């Protein structure tokens, strides 16, 4: 029940942003659709309710993760564009295993998507039991699990852990 109550305002806000500018029929439809979605699938979205009420997690996301993510996407776009424009630039594609300490579904999903949304890398598999992500990398710099983990995950993993993991410190 709590997850549905938490999810309702989120669903309504998303509806309002997608149907901007808001008007009375749009808001009414948003309330109805949000209630329906919360009733049918609200239990799937918020599993750890106590984390929702920790505002430092939102601040870390907004002021640390988001700027870092956008910067990394910008750099990766430039790198891939240069490789496409200059065929003499070397590529060394391959799949590497990287070790993560994240354990929550949300944290792992966020990390995998952060990697995939950066041009030049794509998460192809997640092994939760061993804590491994398998990443297709456009220019493999190391096959060593620790080194590849440091290069690929080093930017995002500590910040995502602060946002989504249980024992994370503010």
HELIX and SHEET records of a PDB file:
HELIX    1   1 UNK A    2  UNK A   18  1                                  17    
HELIX    2   2 UNK A   24  UNK A   41  1                                  18    
HELIX    3   3 UNK A   42  UNK A   44  5                                   3    
HELIX    4   4 UNK A   49  UNK A   52  1                                   4    
HELIX    5   5 UNK A   55  UNK A   60  1                                   6    
HELIX    6   6 UNK A   61  UNK A   65  3                                   5    
HELIX    7   7 UNK A   66  UNK A   85  1                                  20    
HELIX    8   8 UNK A  105  UNK A  116  1                                  12    
HELIX    9   9 UNK A  145  UNK A  153  1                                   9    
HELIX   10  10 UNK A  157  UNK A  164  1                                   8    
SHEET    1   A 3 UNK A  94  UNK A  99  0                                        
SHEET    2   A 3 UNK A 132  UNK A 137 -1                                        
SHEET    3   A 3 UNK A 121  UNK A 127 -1                                        
END                                                                             
